[in-house]
Amino acid sequence: MPTERSQKPSRLARRVAVVGTTGSGKTTLSAALASLLGVPHVELDALAWGPAWVQVPYDLFRARLEKTTRGDGWVVDGNYSRARDLVWPRAEIVVWLDYPLRTVLGQLLRRTVRRVLTHEELWSGNRETLRTALFNRDAILIWALKTYWRRRREYPELLSRPEHAHLQVVRHRSPRAAARWLATLPRAHPPTPF
């Protein structure tokens, strides 16, 4: 199974999928990587959520994803299995943020508190509240605990499948390793909108 690497890709990839459990920092790393590569950043959560925390219909989600990944370069972040068949076949690299649970929970808790206190708008006007973040059966912290071990089991198996043999896998086991790797990448050109 791929291990943590800090080397540069063999060439400058322009289609990247970033995965990792909830709270691992996928969006932060993806935005920075997209800026370095000069390609659009596509956040799957932004495509999947409508107002009032209602997920958009499956067909609409897929149409949005197809539209935003038509170009020859992008960085897509998210773990949506319903998007994998559209993203991974075209991707050149999968960056897996595989951090310890304590790291993920600490980052997630800090992010959630910040979002609640600042009333940060997320997708389609949605905002996290204490109720939705902590006291709901689908609360983000509970979701992270439910999915953490499953993702750690699933990704090695998924990435070893023959249909994913074309993917270079970059697996980071700490935010520091991911930051070091990001710092090694050359800047392409200014970001382009999608």
Z-matrix of the N, CA and C atoms (Angstrom, degrees):
N
C 1 1.466
C 2 1.514 1 109.31
N 3 1.315 2 118.03 1 144.29
C 4 1.450 3 120.90 2 -179.42
C 5 1.524 4 111.09 3 -57.65
N 6 1.307 5 115.38 4 144.53
C 7 1.454 6 120.33 5 177.93
C 8 1.516 7 109.48 6 -116.18
N 9 1.324 8 114.20 7 174.53
C 10 1.460 9 119.29 8 -179.41
C 11 1.525 10 109.52 9 -58.61
N 12 1.310 11 115.72 10 135.51
C 13 1.458 12 121.43 11 178.97
C 14 1.509 13 108.80 12 -132.56
N 15 1.289 14 116.02 13 148.77
C 16 1.464 15 118.43 14 176.81
C 17 1.519 16 110.70 15 -125.79
N 18 1.331 17 116.38 16 12.00
C 19 1.455 18 118.86 17 179.18
C 20 1.524 19 111.18 18 -85.05
N 21 1.297 20 114.71 19 165.32
C 22 1.462 21 120.21 20 176.72
C 23 1.521 22 109.10 21 -74.23
N 24 1.336 23 116.52 22 150.14
C 25 1.468 24 117.89 23 171.88
C 26 1.535 25 109.57 24 -60.18
N 27 1.336 26 117.36 25 158.32
C 28 1.458 27 120.85 26 -178.03
C 29 1.531 28 111.58 27 -60.36
N 30 1.299 29 117.44 28 -26.04
C 31 1.459 30 122.36 29 172.74
C 32 1.518 31 106.70 30 -150.76
N 33 1.288 32 117.10 31 167.94
C 34 1.454 33 120.72 32 -177.29
C 35 1.527 34 109.40 33 -74.98
N 36 1.314 35 116.94 34 102.89
C 37 1.460 36 121.88 35 179.71
C 38 1.512 37 109.61 36 -72.45
N 39 1.318 38 115.58 37 151.42
C 40 1.464 39 120.19 38 -179.92
C 41 1.523 40 112.62 39 -121.72
N 42 1.338 41 117.56 40 -2.64
C 43 1.462 42 121.23 41 177.30
C 44 1.534 43 107.49 42 -129.79
N 45 1.318 44 114.44 43 108.12
C 46 1.462 45 120.47 44 -171.28
C 47 1.524 46 109.99 45 -127.94
N 48 1.319 47 116.11 46 135.55
C 49 1.465 48 122.44 47 172.17
C 50 1.526 49 107.51 48 -109.15
N 51 1.320 50 116.43 49 130.16
C 52 1.463 51 121.27 50 178.59
C 53 1.524 52 107.74 51 -113.83
N 54 1.329 53 115.71 52 123.27
C 55 1.455 54 121.78 53 -178.72
C 56 1.523 55 109.60 54 -126.02
N 57 1.310 56 114.93 55 165.61
C 58 1.456 57 121.80 56 179.82
C 59 1.509 58 107.92 57 155.86
N 60 1.295 59 116.44 58 161.13
C 61 1.452 60 119.56 59 -176.18
C 62 1.523 61 111.93 60 -65.19
N 63 1.303 62 116.56 61 162.87
C 64 1.459 63 123.04 62 177.93
C 65 1.523 64 109.39 63 -52.78
N 66 1.322 65 116.85 64 128.98
C 67 1.462 66 121.47 65 177.89
C 68 1.505 67 115.11 66 88.13
N 69 1.328 68 117.94 67 3.56
C 70 1.465 69 119.78 68 -178.05
C 71 1.527 70 112.97 69 -78.44
N 72 1.315 71 117.66 70 -13.66
C 73 1.460 72 119.61 71 179.16
C 74 1.520 73 113.73 72 102.47
N 75 1.328 74 116.63 73 23.08
C 76 1.463 75 121.01 74 -178.59
C 77 1.523 76 112.30 75 -57.59
N 78 1.321 77 116.71 76 -47.23
C 79 1.458 78 120.46 77 -175.76
C 80 1.524 79 111.27 78 -67.41
N 81 1.313 80 117.05 79 -40.97
C 82 1.467 81 120.79 80 179.56
C 83 1.522 82 110.43 81 -63.09
N 84 1.339 83 116.59 82 -48.77
C 85 1.459 84 119.81 83 179.82
C 86 1.523 85 110.47 84 -65.50
N 87 1.325 86 117.45 85 -41.52
C 88 1.473 87 121.27 86 -178.10
C 89 1.520 88 111.84 87 -63.37
N 90 1.315 89 117.41 88 -41.68
C 91 1.466 90 120.38 89 178.82
C 92 1.527 91 110.21 90 -63.14
N 93 1.319 92 117.04 91 -43.09
C 94 1.471 93 120.47 92 178.90
C 95 1.527 94 110.78 93 -65.99
N 96 1.320 95 117.03 94 -42.22
C 97 1.457 96 121.45 95 180.00
C 98 1.530 97 111.04 96 -65.54
N 99 1.317 98 117.38 97 -43.34
C 100 1.468 99 120.92 98 178.33
C 101 1.521 100 110.43 99 -61.31
N 102 1.314 101 116.97 100 -40.13
C 103 1.461 102 120.58 101 177.95
C 104 1.527 103 110.95 102 -63.49
N 105 1.324 104 117.16 103 -43.50
C 106 1.470 105 120.98 104 178.18
C 107 1.526 106 111.82 105 -62.36
N 108 1.325 107 115.58 106 -41.73
C 109 1.464 108 120.39 107 -177.24
C 110 1.524 109 113.15 108 -80.85
N 111 1.341 110 116.06 109 -16.07
C 112 1.459 111 119.52 110 -177.54
C 113 1.517 112 112.79 111 71.88
N 114 1.348 113 116.05 112 35.78
C 115 1.464 114 121.55 113 -179.29
C 116 1.529 115 108.61 114 -126.49
N 117 1.332 116 117.91 115 163.49
C 118 1.463 117 120.23 116 178.30
C 119 1.529 118 112.85 117 -67.05
N 120 1.304 119 115.14 118 148.26
C 121 1.462 120 122.33 119 172.85
C 122 1.527 121 106.88 120 -100.79
N 123 1.314 122 117.06 121 125.52
C 124 1.465 123 122.93 122 -179.24
C 125 1.526 124 107.97 123 -115.88
N 126 1.316 125 115.63 124 113.34
C 127 1.458 126 121.50 125 179.44
C 128 1.525 127 108.16 126 -98.09
N 129 1.329 128 116.88 127 113.89
C 130 1.461 129 120.59 128 -176.37
C 131 1.524 130 112.40 129 -59.00
N 132 1.329 131 117.88 130 -35.07
C 133 1.465 132 119.49 131 177.38
C 134 1.528 133 111.44 132 -59.19
N 135 1.313 134 117.11 133 -38.39
C 136 1.463 135 120.57 134 -179.54
C 137 1.528 136 111.64 135 -65.99
N 138 1.321 137 116.70 136 -29.83
C 139 1.462 138 120.94 137 178.77
C 140 1.529 139 111.82 138 -82.51
N 141 1.321 140 116.61 139 -25.63
C 142 1.463 141 121.32 140 -171.74
C 143 1.523 142 114.95 141 -92.13
N 144 1.340 143 117.15 142 -24.53
C 145 1.458 144 119.19 143 -173.45
C 146 1.514 145 112.11 144 -104.31
N 147 1.332 146 114.65 145 133.01
C 148 1.452 147 121.72 146 172.27
C 149 1.516 148 109.44 147 -101.23
N 150 1.333 149 117.45 148 -175.25
C 151 1.469 150 120.84 149 178.16
C 152 1.526 151 112.18 150 -58.39
N 153 1.321 152 115.73 151 154.43
C 154 1.466 153 124.05 152 176.71
C 155 1.529 154 112.84 153 61.08
N 156 1.329 155 116.12 154 30.17
C 157 1.467 156 121.98 155 177.43
C 158 1.521 157 112.46 156 58.07
N 159 1.321 158 116.64 157 37.74
C 160 1.458 159 121.17 158 175.60
C 161 1.521 160 107.74 159 -105.81
N 162 1.333 161 115.92 160 128.50
C 163 1.462 162 118.82 161 178.47
C 164 1.519 163 109.60 162 -70.75
N 165 1.335 164 115.23 163 140.26
C 166 1.462 165 120.05 164 179.19
C 167 1.527 166 108.60 165 -71.09
N 168 1.337 167 117.53 166 158.80
C 169 1.470 168 119.87 167 177.78
C 170 1.531 169 111.06 168 -57.81
N 171 1.317 170 114.55 169 148.88
C 172 1.464 171 123.24 170 -177.60
C 173 1.534 172 111.63 171 -51.50
N 174 1.325 173 117.66 172 -47.65
C 175 1.467 174 121.17 173 -178.19
C 176 1.526 175 111.99 174 -63.18
N 177 1.315 176 117.18 175 -38.69
C 178 1.464 177 120.89 176 178.30
C 179 1.523 178 110.73 177 -67.28
N 180 1.310 179 117.05 178 -43.34
C 181 1.470 180 120.90 179 177.04
C 182 1.523 181 110.46 180 -56.95
N 183 1.313 182 116.85 181 -48.38
C 184 1.468 183 120.60 182 -178.15
C 185 1.534 184 111.61 183 -66.69
N 186 1.326 185 116.89 184 -38.20
C 187 1.472 186 119.61 185 177.51
C 188 1.525 187 110.26 186 -63.79
N 189 1.326 188 116.94 187 -41.99
C 190 1.468 189 120.40 188 177.55
C 191 1.529 190 110.52 189 -62.00
N 192 1.322 191 116.29 190 -43.43
C 193 1.463 192 120.26 191 -178.94
C 194 1.525 193 111.47 192 -66.05
N 195 1.320 194 117.03 193 -43.22
C 196 1.471 195 119.90 194 177.92
C 197 1.520 196 110.94 195 -59.89
N 198 1.320 197 116.46 196 -41.94
C 199 1.464 198 120.35 197 -179.95
C 200 1.526 199 111.66 198 -64.44
N 201 1.321 200 117.39 199 -43.60
C 202 1.468 201 119.95 200 -175.42
C 203 1.527 202 113.71 201 -78.05
N 204 1.322 203 117.14 202 -13.35
C 205 1.471 204 119.31 203 179.19
C 206 1.529 205 112.37 204 -112.74
N 207 1.317 206 117.36 205 20.70
C 208 1.469 207 120.50 206 178.47
C 209 1.527 208 112.48 207 -70.81
N 210 1.297 209 116.74 208 -31.12
C 211 1.456 210 120.64 209 -175.81
C 212 1.509 211 113.22 210 -68.41
N 213 1.326 212 114.79 211 176.45
C 214 1.461 213 119.38 212 -178.09
C 215 1.527 214 112.42 213 -87.25
N 216 1.325 215 117.52 214 1.79
C 217 1.452 216 119.74 215 178.38
C 218 1.509 217 111.51 216 -151.73
N 219 1.330 218 116.33 217 141.03
C 220 1.455 219 123.51 218 178.14
C 221 1.516 220 109.37 219 -172.82
N 222 1.310 221 114.67 220 160.32
C 223 1.459 222 121.64 221 169.46
C 224 1.526 223 105.90 222 -125.23
N 225 1.335 224 116.13 223 116.21
C 226 1.457 225 122.48 224 -178.60
C 227 1.521 226 108.36 225 -105.63
N 228 1.351 227 116.36 226 130.32
C 229 1.457 228 117.70 227 175.84
C 230 1.519 229 110.97 228 -119.78
N 231 1.321 230 114.33 229 137.31
C 232 1.455 231 120.71 230 176.90
C 233 1.513 232 111.94 231 145.29
N 234 1.333 233 114.85 232 163.70
C 235 1.463 234 122.21 233 -175.26
C 236 1.525 235 113.62 234 -110.80
N 237 1.297 236 117.93 235 16.62
C 238 1.460 237 120.56 236 -173.70
C 239 1.533 238 111.10 237 -66.31
N 240 1.328 239 116.45 238 114.84
C 241 1.465 240 119.51 239 178.25
C 242 1.524 241 110.49 240 -64.24
N 243 1.332 242 117.06 241 -28.70
C 244 1.469 243 120.09 242 180.00
C 245 1.529 244 112.41 243 -74.14
N 246 1.319 245 117.38 244 -3.10
C 247 1.467 246 121.55 245 177.07
C 248 1.520 247 112.04 246 -109.36
N 249 1.312 248 116.91 247 -15.31
C 250 1.462 249 120.99 248 -171.96
C 251 1.527 250 112.44 249 -58.31
N 252 1.335 251 117.94 250 -39.79
C 253 1.473 252 119.88 251 -177.23
C 254 1.524 253 112.38 252 -69.73
N 255 1.323 254 117.74 253 -16.07
C 256 1.463 255 121.01 254 176.00
C 257 1.526 256 111.94 255 -93.74
N 258 1.315 257 116.81 256 -31.32
C 259 1.470 258 121.20 257 -173.50
C 260 1.521 259 112.60 258 -92.75
N 261 1.311 260 117.95 259 -54.52
C 262 1.462 261 120.54 260 -172.01
C 263 1.531 262 114.52 261 -62.38
N 264 1.328 263 121.28 262 -38.68
C 265 1.467 264 119.03 263 178.55
C 266 1.534 265 113.06 264 -60.92
N 267 1.328 266 117.59 265 -29.51
C 268 1.461 267 121.26 266 -179.00
C 269 1.529 268 112.65 267 -94.38
N 270 1.318 269 116.31 268 -18.59
C 271 1.467 270 119.76 269 -178.62
C 272 1.522 271 110.62 270 -68.68
N 273 1.312 272 114.60 271 155.15
C 274 1.464 273 121.19 272 174.66
C 275 1.527 274 111.25 273 -104.20
N 276 1.317 275 115.39 274 -30.92
C 277 1.469 276 121.52 275 -178.31
C 278 1.523 277 109.02 276 -135.42
N 279 1.325 278 115.68 277 141.99
C 280 1.457 279 122.35 278 166.41
C 281 1.519 280 106.53 279 -112.77
N 282 1.315 281 115.73 280 122.22
C 283 1.460 282 121.46 281 174.65
C 284 1.519 283 106.33 282 -100.69
N 285 1.330 284 115.87 283 117.81
C 286 1.458 285 121.57 284 -177.41
C 287 1.523 286 109.19 285 -107.64
N 288 1.332 287 116.03 286 115.45
C 289 1.458 288 121.81 287 176.14
C 290 1.527 289 107.21 288 -88.67
N 291 1.309 290 115.91 289 97.56
C 292 1.465 291 123.26 290 -173.34
C 293 1.524 292 109.14 291 -111.41
N 294 1.322 293 115.60 292 73.77
C 295 1.458 294 121.79 293 -174.03
C 296 1.533 295 110.96 294 -93.68
N 297 1.337 296 116.33 295 159.22
C 298 1.472 297 119.23 296 174.71
C 299 1.530 298 111.07 297 -60.67
N 300 1.321 299 115.65 298 151.79
C 301 1.461 300 120.89 299 -177.98
C 302 1.529 301 111.45 300 -57.68
N 303 1.314 302 118.38 301 -40.92
C 304 1.471 303 120.80 302 -178.85
C 305 1.533 304 111.01 303 -62.40
N 306 1.320 305 117.19 304 -36.37
C 307 1.467 306 121.18 305 177.91
C 308 1.519 307 110.18 306 -66.64
N 309 1.325 308 115.89 307 -47.56
C 310 1.462 309 121.06 308 -179.10
C 311 1.529 310 111.00 309 -61.70
N 312 1.330 311 117.06 310 -47.33
C 313 1.461 312 119.92 311 -178.75
C 314 1.525 313 111.70 312 -64.31
N 315 1.326 314 117.26 313 -38.27
C 316 1.465 315 120.04 314 177.19
C 317 1.519 316 111.74 315 -63.44
N 318 1.333 317 116.38 316 -45.77
C 319 1.472 318 120.59 317 178.17
C 320 1.522 319 110.81 318 -63.18
N 321 1.320 320 116.05 319 -43.12
C 322 1.459 321 121.14 320 -177.48
C 323 1.525 322 110.93 321 -65.69
N 324 1.303 323 117.23 322 -41.31
C 325 1.456 324 120.52 323 179.31
C 326 1.532 325 110.71 324 -64.67
N 327 1.342 326 117.32 325 -45.11
C 328 1.471 327 120.50 326 177.63
C 329 1.525 328 111.41 327 -61.51
N 330 1.319 329 117.06 328 -43.61
C 331 1.465 330 121.09 329 179.65
C 332 1.523 331 110.88 330 -63.31
N 333 1.320 332 116.70 331 -44.09
C 334 1.456 333 121.04 332 -178.36
C 335 1.522 334 111.28 333 -64.41
N 336 1.313 335 117.32 334 -45.52
C 337 1.464 336 121.07 335 178.48
C 338 1.526 337 110.16 336 -60.24
N 339 1.337 338 116.34 337 -44.59
C 340 1.470 339 119.99 338 178.57
C 341 1.522 340 111.23 339 -60.08
N 342 1.319 341 117.20 340 -46.17
C 343 1.463 342 120.85 341 -178.92
C 344 1.522 343 111.77 342 -63.72
N 345 1.321 344 116.92 343 -40.56
C 346 1.465 345 120.41 344 179.70
C 347 1.525 346 109.92 345 -66.30
N 348 1.333 347 116.81 346 -46.68
C 349 1.469 348 120.45 347 -176.79
C 350 1.523 349 113.08 348 -67.60
N 351 1.329 350 117.09 349 -35.20
C 352 1.473 351 120.28 350 -176.94
C 353 1.530 352 112.55 351 -94.04
N 354 1.327 353 116.99 352 -5.20
C 355 1.473 354 121.37 353 -176.86
C 356 1.530 355 110.75 354 57.08
N 357 1.317 356 115.75 355 36.98
C 358 1.467 357 121.73 356 -178.81
C 359 1.528 358 110.46 357 -58.10
N 360 1.320 359 115.33 358 128.84
C 361 1.467 360 119.65 359 177.16
C 362 1.518 361 108.72 360 -80.87
N 363 1.297 362 115.04 361 132.55
C 364 1.451 363 120.48 362 178.63
C 365 1.520 364 109.07 363 -99.96
N 366 1.306 365 118.57 364 -116.40
C 367 1.461 366 122.18 365 -175.37
C 368 1.516 367 109.34 366 -103.06
N 369 1.313 368 116.43 367 137.62
C 370 1.469 369 122.79 368 176.03
C 371 1.522 370 112.72 369 55.96
N 372 1.329 371 115.82 370 33.93
C 373 1.455 372 120.33 371 177.67
C 374 1.518 373 114.85 372 81.52
N 375 1.322 374 118.20 373 3.07
C 376 1.465 375 121.27 374 -179.46
C 377 1.524 376 110.88 375 -73.89
N 378 1.314 377 114.42 376 146.71
C 379 1.459 378 121.86 377 176.09
C 380 1.520 379 108.49 378 -136.07
N 381 1.322 380 115.69 379 145.72
C 382 1.459 381 119.06 380 174.31
C 383 1.523 382 108.94 381 -78.83
N 384 1.316 383 115.05 382 143.20
C 385 1.462 384 121.55 383 174.41
C 386 1.523 385 106.75 384 -125.83
N 387 1.327 386 117.27 385 168.03
C 388 1.463 387 119.08 386 176.55
C 389 1.513 388 110.80 387 -58.55
N 390 1.326 389 116.77 388 -39.27
C 391 1.459 390 120.16 389 -179.98
C 392 1.523 391 111.39 390 -62.96
N 393 1.328 392 117.11 391 -50.44
C 394 1.470 393 119.52 392 -177.41
C 395 1.522 394 111.82 393 -71.97
N 396 1.327 395 117.30 394 -28.17
C 397 1.459 396 120.23 395 -176.59
C 398 1.524 397 113.64 396 -84.70
N 399 1.334 398 116.26 397 -30.47
C 400 1.457 399 118.44 398 -172.22
C 401 1.528 400 115.15 399 -125.69
N 402 1.333 401 117.74 400 -31.86
C 403 1.460 402 120.15 401 -168.60
C 404 1.520 403 114.30 402 -115.87
N 405 1.295 404 116.41 403 26.84
C 406 1.451 405 122.44 404 -178.37
C 407 1.523 406 106.48 405 -118.82
N 408 1.327 407 118.63 406 149.51
C 409 1.474 408 118.58 407 179.45
C 410 1.529 409 111.83 408 -64.27
N 411 1.333 410 117.15 409 -20.93
C 412 1.463 411 121.28 410 176.18
C 413 1.526 412 111.48 411 -103.76
N 414 1.327 413 117.34 412 21.73
C 415 1.464 414 122.04 413 -178.74
C 416 1.523 415 110.20 414 -56.02
N 417 1.319 416 115.35 415 145.36
C 418 1.466 417 121.38 416 -173.99
C 419 1.527 418 112.49 417 -60.26
N 420 1.320 419 118.19 418 -38.02
C 421 1.468 420 120.22 419 179.22
C 422 1.528 421 111.09 420 -68.53
N 423 1.320 422 116.50 421 -38.69
C 424 1.471 423 120.04 422 176.74
C 425 1.525 424 109.77 423 -66.70
N 426 1.328 425 116.41 424 -42.11
C 427 1.470 426 120.65 425 178.11
C 428 1.528 427 110.65 426 -58.72
N 429 1.319 428 117.16 427 -42.75
C 430 1.465 429 120.95 428 179.22
C 431 1.526 430 110.53 429 -61.05
N 432 1.313 431 116.99 430 -44.12
C 433 1.470 432 120.17 431 179.13
C 434 1.529 433 111.41 432 -65.78
N 435 1.329 434 117.41 433 -37.74
C 436 1.468 435 121.44 434 -179.88
C 437 1.525 436 112.17 435 -67.33
N 438 1.322 437 116.85 436 -34.96
C 439 1.471 438 119.67 437 -170.54
C 440 1.525 439 114.41 438 -102.54
N 441 1.314 440 118.41 439 -14.01
C 442 1.465 441 120.68 440 -174.08
C 443 1.523 442 112.47 441 -56.01
N 444 1.318 443 118.26 442 -56.70
C 445 1.470 444 121.40 443 -175.63
C 446 1.522 445 111.28 444 -69.28
N 447 1.318 446 116.53 445 -34.68
C 448 1.474 447 119.11 446 178.10
C 449 1.522 448 110.68 447 -61.49
N 450 1.325 449 116.97 448 -45.98
C 451 1.472 450 119.82 449 179.80
C 452 1.534 451 111.26 450 -63.04
N 453 1.309 452 117.64 451 -38.43
C 454 1.462 453 120.58 452 179.09
C 455 1.528 454 111.67 453 -65.28
N 456 1.335 455 116.66 454 -29.35
C 457 1.467 456 120.11 455 175.61
C 458 1.525 457 111.54 456 -79.77
N 459 1.341 458 116.46 457 -40.79
C 460 1.468 459 121.18 458 -173.05
C 461 1.525 460 113.78 459 -72.32
N 462 1.325 461 117.97 460 -43.77
C 463 1.462 462 118.99 461 -171.69
C 464 1.528 463 114.46 462 -61.64
N 465 1.328 464 120.38 463 -42.44
C 466 1.470 465 117.48 464 176.82
C 467 1.527 466 112.51 465 -58.54
N 468 1.342 467 116.04 466 -41.45
C 469 1.459 468 119.42 467 179.70
C 470 1.527 469 111.29 468 -66.50
N 471 1.320 470 117.07 469 -46.07
C 472 1.462 471 120.92 470 179.88
C 473 1.529 472 111.57 471 -60.88
N 474 1.314 473 115.99 472 -44.88
C 475 1.462 474 120.08 473 -176.09
C 476 1.524 475 112.81 474 -72.03
N 477 1.321 476 117.85 475 -17.49
C 478 1.463 477 120.22 476 178.86
C 479 1.523 478 113.25 477 -90.41
N 480 1.328 479 117.42 478 -3.95
C 481 1.465 480 120.36 479 179.96
C 482 1.530 481 110.96 480 -67.51
N 483 1.335 482 117.16 481 147.49
C 484 1.464 483 120.94 482 -179.24
C 485 1.532 484 113.75 483 -57.11
N 486 1.325 485 117.79 484 -35.84
C 487 1.465 486 119.69 485 -178.73
C 488 1.524 487 112.65 486 -68.97
N 489 1.329 488 117.04 487 -10.95
C 490 1.465 489 120.51 488 178.19
C 491 1.524 490 111.82 489 -110.43
N 492 1.322 491 116.78 490 12.26
C 493 1.470 492 120.77 491 -178.34
C 494 1.524 493 112.44 492 -63.11
N 495 1.326 494 117.70 493 -23.51
C 496 1.466 495 121.16 494 -179.33
C 497 1.527 496 112.34 495 -74.24
N 498 1.316 497 117.24 496 -14.72
C 499 1.461 498 120.91 497 -175.10
C 500 1.518 499 112.17 498 -82.24
N 501 1.319 500 115.37 499 132.87
C 502 1.456 501 119.40 500 166.26
C 503 1.521 502 105.47 501 -82.27
N 504 1.307 503 117.33 502 134.02
C 505 1.461 504 121.33 503 -179.53
C 506 1.519 505 108.93 504 -110.67
N 507 1.308 506 115.02 505 126.31
C 508 1.456 507 121.44 506 175.32
C 509 1.522 508 106.28 507 -116.93
N 510 1.319 509 115.79 508 111.09
C 511 1.473 510 121.78 509 -174.90
C 512 1.525 511 108.97 510 -109.42
N 513 1.305 512 116.06 511 119.23
C 514 1.461 513 121.07 512 179.35
C 515 1.517 514 109.29 513 -108.23
N 516 1.323 515 115.64 514 135.66
C 517 1.460 516 120.65 515 -178.40
C 518 1.525 517 112.96 516 -106.05
N 519 1.327 518 116.73 517 4.52
C 520 1.465 519 119.85 518 176.16
C 521 1.529 520 109.05 519 -157.47
N 522 1.331 521 117.10 520 153.04
C 523 1.465 522 119.55 521 175.60
C 524 1.532 523 111.86 522 -59.37
N 525 1.319 524 116.99 523 -33.95
C 526 1.469 525 120.26 524 179.11
C 527 1.530 526 111.11 525 -64.18
N 528 1.338 527 116.80 526 -41.96
C 529 1.470 528 120.41 527 177.81
C 530 1.526 529 110.67 528 -63.79
N 531 1.327 530 116.71 529 -40.86
C 532 1.467 531 120.15 530 178.86
C 533 1.522 532 110.51 531 -64.65
N 534 1.322 533 117.60 532 -41.39
C 535 1.467 534 121.35 533 179.21
C 536 1.522 535 110.93 534 -65.02
N 537 1.332 536 116.62 535 -40.55
C 538 1.479 537 119.82 536 177.91
C 539 1.527 538 110.42 537 -62.59
N 540 1.326 539 116.22 538 -44.29
C 541 1.463 540 120.96 539 179.53
C 542 1.528 541 110.68 540 -61.33
N 543 1.317 542 116.27 541 -46.32
C 544 1.459 543 121.49 542 -179.93
C 545 1.530 544 110.57 543 -59.52
N 546 1.320 545 116.56 544 -38.47
C 547 1.463 546 120.98 545 -179.06
C 548 1.528 547 112.47 546 -67.79
N 549 1.330 548 117.76 547 -20.56
C 550 1.467 549 120.36 548 179.77
C 551 1.526 550 113.02 549 -82.13
N 552 1.323 551 117.15 550 -13.85
C 553 1.464 552 120.09 551 -174.89
C 554 1.525 553 111.03 552 -81.32
N 555 1.322 554 116.87 553 137.43
C 556 1.468 555 119.27 554 177.10
C 557 1.522 556 111.12 555 -74.17
N 558 1.304 557 115.73 556 147.50
C 559 1.465 558 121.08 557 176.17
C 560 1.525 559 107.91 558 -77.45
N 561 1.332 560 116.66 559 131.32
C 562 1.466 561 121.19 560 -178.86
C 563 1.523 562 109.82 561 -83.17
N 564 1.293 563 116.97 562 -79.36
C 565 1.459 564 123.26 563 -178.36
C 566 1.516 565 108.25 564 -160.80
N 567 1.312 566 120.20 565 174.46
C 568 1.459 567 121.08 566 -177.31
C 569 1.533 568 112.39 567 -57.96
N 570 1.348 569 117.18 568 147.37
C 571 1.472 570 120.20 569 -179.45
C 572 1.524 571 112.26 570 -58.99
N 573 1.315 572 114.53 571 147.60
C 574 1.463 573 119.95 572 177.28
C 575 1.518 574 108.58 573 -113.59
N 576 1.330 575 118.12 574 136.65
C 577 1.470 576 119.63 575 179.69
C 578 1.524 577 110.34 576 -72.61
N 579 1.323 578 115.87 577 156.85
C 580 1.473 579 118.73 578 176.80
C 581 1.493 580 110.57 579 -104.63
